[in-house]
């Protein structure tokens, strides 16, 4: 399990039931049930997504869900 805070978001990675897969959580909300890769690859993937959101803003409806945004700045409602 990996747990860390990145740019105000709580990230957590847990092993999945499927072999060689992990579950990804952002802000306590599961965002992927079976990411194929290591725990380190999964946390790096979430960081890339967050960096993209911070740089370009939301590109689809699911990007606007509150768990993607830092709690102090979140004004969006799911």
N, CA, C and O of each residue as an XYZ file, in Angstrom:
312
protein
N       0.840     -1.176      0.000
C       0.000      0.000      0.000
C       0.890      1.245      0.000
O       1.894      1.308      0.709
N       0.509      2.212     -0.792
C       1.168      3.517     -0.799
C       0.101      4.549     -0.460
O      -1.004      4.517     -1.001
N       0.444      5.460      0.440
C      -0.456      6.555      0.787
C       0.383      7.823      0.853
O       1.388      7.870      1.562
N      -0.025      8.841      0.121
C       0.681     10.121      0.172
C      -0.239     11.249     -0.248
O      -1.299     11.027     -0.834
N       0.183     12.453      0.062
C      -0.543     13.657     -0.343
C       0.235     14.310     -1.470
O       1.454     14.462     -1.392
N      -0.477     14.693     -2.514
C       0.152     15.337     -3.658
C      -0.683     16.549     -4.042
O      -1.839     16.416     -4.445
N      -0.096     17.720     -3.914
C      -0.776     18.977     -4.248
C      -2.139     19.075     -3.573
O      -3.110     19.512     -4.190
N      -2.211     18.674     -2.321
C      -3.435     18.776     -1.542
C      -4.400     17.619     -1.697
O      -5.423     17.579     -1.013
N      -4.104     16.680     -2.575
C      -4.988     15.523     -2.772
C      -4.414     14.315     -2.037
O      -3.209     14.066     -2.082
N      -5.286     13.568     -1.361
C      -4.885     12.338     -0.697
C      -4.915     11.199     -1.715
O      -5.968     10.883     -2.268
N      -3.763     10.588     -1.959
C      -3.658      9.474     -2.903
C      -3.403      8.191     -2.136
O      -2.661      8.178     -1.153
N      -4.027      7.104     -2.596
C      -3.812      5.803     -1.964
C      -3.848      4.730     -3.036
O      -4.685      4.753     -3.938
N      -2.922      3.789     -2.916
C      -2.849      2.658     -3.838
C      -2.910      1.378     -3.019
O      -2.160      1.214     -2.057
N      -3.801      0.473     -3.398
C      -3.938     -0.821     -2.727
C      -3.877     -1.937     -3.756
O      -4.211     -1.734     -4.924
N      -3.455     -3.098     -3.327
C      -3.458     -4.269     -4.207
C      -4.889     -4.599     -4.606
O      -5.816     -4.433     -3.813
N      -5.065     -5.063     -5.829
C      -6.380     -5.487     -6.326
C      -6.456     -7.011     -6.294
O      -5.450     -7.687     -6.079
N      -7.634     -7.533     -6.506
C      -7.803     -8.988     -6.531
C      -7.135     -9.617     -7.752
O      -6.627    -10.736     -7.693
N      -7.146     -8.872     -8.863
C      -6.530     -9.385    -10.083
C      -5.007     -9.376     -9.906
O      -4.455     -8.452     -9.308
N      -4.337    -10.395    -10.422
C      -2.871    -10.405    -10.328
C      -2.259     -9.220    -11.076
O      -2.749     -8.819    -12.132
N      -1.199     -8.675    -10.524
C      -0.446     -7.568    -11.131
C      -1.287     -6.310    -11.355
O      -0.991     -5.527    -12.258
N      -2.321     -6.107    -10.554
C      -3.168     -4.924    -10.649
C      -3.299     -4.268     -9.275
O      -3.146     -4.919     -8.242
N      -3.583     -2.977     -9.288
C      -3.797     -2.230     -8.054
C      -5.040     -1.361     -8.191
O      -5.503     -1.084     -9.297
N      -5.576     -0.932     -7.038
C      -6.708     -0.010     -7.017
C      -6.178      1.370     -6.678
O      -5.300      1.516     -5.827
N      -6.719      2.395     -7.354
C      -6.294      3.774     -7.147
C      -7.417      4.568     -6.484
O      -8.578      4.483     -6.885
N      -7.047      5.341     -5.461
C      -7.995      6.185     -4.746
C      -7.480      7.616     -4.749
O      -6.281      7.848     -4.601
N      -8.379      8.571     -4.917
C      -8.068      9.991     -4.781
C      -9.121     10.573     -3.851
O     -10.318     10.467     -4.116
N      -8.681     11.181     -2.773
C      -9.621     11.763     -1.815
C     -10.582     10.756     -1.233
O     -11.721     11.104     -0.920
N     -10.153      9.513     -1.078
C     -10.998      8.462     -0.519
C     -11.965      7.834     -1.507
O     -12.728      6.940     -1.140
N     -11.945      8.288     -2.755
C     -12.844      7.776     -3.793
C     -12.039      6.904     -4.752
O     -10.987      7.312     -5.244
N     -12.547      5.699     -5.011
C     -11.837      4.813     -5.935
C     -12.010      5.345     -7.361
O     -13.126      5.616     -7.803
N     -10.890      5.490     -8.067
C     -10.942      5.981     -9.440
C     -10.568      4.899    -10.445
O     -10.804      5.057    -11.643
N      -9.985      3.798     -9.965
C      -9.656      2.683    -10.855
C      -9.596      1.400    -10.036
O      -8.862      1.320     -9.051
N     -10.373      0.393    -10.446
C     -10.424     -0.871     -9.713
C      -9.312     -1.829    -10.082
O      -8.970     -2.701     -9.282
N      -8.735     -1.697    -11.269
C      -7.744     -2.662    -11.725
C      -6.687     -2.056    -12.611
O      -6.530     -2.472    -13.759
N      -5.947     -1.069    -12.097
C      -4.850     -0.483    -12.860
C      -3.763     -1.534    -13.033
O      -3.297     -2.107    -12.048
N      -3.366     -1.788    -14.238
C      -2.358     -2.811    -14.520
C      -0.968     -2.196    -14.383
O      -0.553     -1.382    -15.208
N      -0.264     -2.591    -13.340
C       1.076     -2.076    -13.103
C       1.424     -2.157    -11.631
O       0.673     -2.705    -10.825
N       2.575     -1.602    -11.297
C       3.039     -1.621     -9.911
C       2.392     -0.476     -9.129
O       1.755      0.409     -9.698
N       2.575     -0.522     -7.819
C       2.061      0.552     -6.978
C       2.721      1.882     -7.341
O       2.046      2.911     -7.381
N       4.012      1.875     -7.601
C       4.734      3.095     -7.957
C       4.232      3.647     -9.295
O       4.069      4.859     -9.434
N       3.984      2.777    -10.281
C       3.451      3.235    -11.566
C       2.062      3.847    -11.392
O       1.725      4.833    -12.049
N       1.262      3.260    -10.508
C      -0.096      3.757    -10.275
C      -0.077      5.133     -9.626
O      -0.859      6.004    -10.009
N       0.802      5.346     -8.651
C       0.868      6.653     -7.993
C       1.401      7.707     -8.953
O       0.945      8.851     -8.939
N       2.370      7.324     -9.792
C       2.891      8.250    -10.800
C       1.814      8.610    -11.823
O       1.759      9.747    -12.290
N       0.964      7.652    -12.172
C      -0.138      7.897    -13.102
C      -1.107      8.922    -12.517
O      -1.531      9.841    -13.219
N      -1.463      8.775    -11.240
C      -2.355      9.740    -10.610
C      -1.731     11.132    -10.577
O      -2.424     12.128    -10.791
N      -0.444     11.207    -10.313
C       0.244     12.501    -10.283
C       0.231     13.164    -11.656
O       0.073     14.381    -11.750
N       0.396     12.378    -12.724
C       0.327     12.933    -14.077
C      -1.064     13.495    -14.374
O      -1.199     14.560    -14.977
N      -2.096     12.764    -13.943
C      -3.475     13.221    -14.154
C      -3.711     14.529    -13.410
O      -4.295     15.460    -13.966
N      -3.269     14.607    -12.169
C      -3.448     15.813    -11.364
C      -2.685     16.980    -11.978
O      -3.205     18.094    -12.044
N      -1.466     16.735    -12.425
C      -0.687     17.797    -13.079
C      -1.407     18.313    -14.324
O      -1.447     19.518    -14.573
N      -1.976     17.391    -15.105
C      -2.712     17.788    -16.314
C      -3.947     18.611    -15.950
O      -4.234     19.621    -16.594
N      -4.681     18.177    -14.913
C      -5.859     18.923    -14.486
C      -5.487     20.321    -14.003
O      -6.178     21.291    -14.312
N      -4.397     20.424    -13.248
C      -3.972     21.732    -12.750
C      -3.529     22.651    -13.885
O      -3.735     23.863    -13.832
N      -2.925     22.066    -14.900
C      -2.409     22.862    -16.013
C      -3.502     23.271    -16.997
O      -3.572     24.431    -17.405
N      -4.357     22.317    -17.377
C      -5.331     22.563    -18.444
C      -6.770     22.688    -17.981
O      -7.624     23.152    -18.736
N      -7.053     22.281    -16.747
C      -8.431     22.262    -16.264
C      -9.135     20.983    -16.696
O      -8.543     20.151    -17.383
N     -10.386     20.820    -16.303
C     -11.117     19.605    -16.648
C     -11.359     19.487    -18.147
O     -11.664     20.477    -18.812
N     -11.222     18.275    -18.676
C     -11.466     18.048    -20.101
C     -12.726     17.218    -20.344
O     -13.181     17.089    -21.480
N     -13.286     16.656    -19.269
C     -14.547     15.910    -19.397
C     -15.298     16.026    -18.069
O     -14.751     16.526    -17.086
N     -16.525     15.573    -18.045
C     -17.372     15.700    -16.863
C     -16.758     15.040    -15.635
O     -16.830     15.601    -14.541
N     -16.156     13.863    -15.788
C     -15.605     13.162    -14.624
C     -14.408     13.900    -14.015
O     -14.085     13.685    -12.847
N     -13.755     14.756    -14.780
C     -12.640     15.556    -14.245
C     -13.120     16.616    -13.265
O     -12.321     17.160    -12.503
N     -14.408     16.913    -13.276
C     -14.944     17.949    -12.402
C     -15.385     17.416    -11.049
O     -15.804     18.197    -10.194
N     -15.304     16.113    -10.831
C     -15.703     15.560     -9.541
C     -14.798     16.096     -8.446
O     -13.600     16.271     -8.669
N     -15.348     16.362     -7.263
C     -14.602     17.020     -6.186
C     -13.328     16.308     -5.743
O     -12.382     16.974     -5.323
N     -13.269     14.989     -5.822
C     -12.085     14.300     -5.313
C     -10.820     14.622     -6.110
O      -9.714     14.400     -5.616
N     -10.958     15.131     -7.314
C      -9.783     15.487     -8.116
C      -9.167     16.815     -7.709
O      -8.048     17.119     -8.121
N      -9.857     17.605     -6.921
C      -9.415     18.962     -6.603
C      -9.039     19.077     -5.140
O      -9.615     18.386     -4.300
N      -8.074     19.946     -4.815
C      -7.668     20.103     -3.411
C      -8.853     20.559     -2.561
O      -9.622     21.417     -2.993
N      -9.011     20.000     -1.363
C     -10.163     20.332     -0.521
C     -10.314     21.826     -0.240
O     -11.440     22.320     -0.187
N      -9.231     22.549     -0.060
C      -9.309     23.970      0.273
C      -9.834     24.810     -0.892
O     -10.392     25.885     -0.671
N      -9.662     24.332     -2.138
C     -10.048     25.128     -3.299
C     -11.258     24.551     -4.026
O     -11.721     25.130     -5.009
N     -11.767     23.435     -3.563
C     -12.832     22.744     -4.287
C     -14.167     23.482     -4.128
O     -14.685     23.614     -3.019
N     -14.705     23.951     -5.231
C     -16.028     24.551     -5.225
C     -16.961     23.766     -6.138
O     -18.119     24.141     -6.317
N     -16.464     22.688     -6.710
C     -17.271     21.880     -7.616
C     -18.104     20.878     -6.805
O     -17.685     20.459     -5.726
N     -19.265     20.497     -7.311
C     -20.133     19.537     -6.647
C     -20.403     18.396     -7.597
O     -20.746     18.625     -8.757
N     -20.252     17.153     -7.122
C     -20.493     15.981     -7.973
C     -21.958     15.756     -8.169
O     -22.352     14.814     -8.857
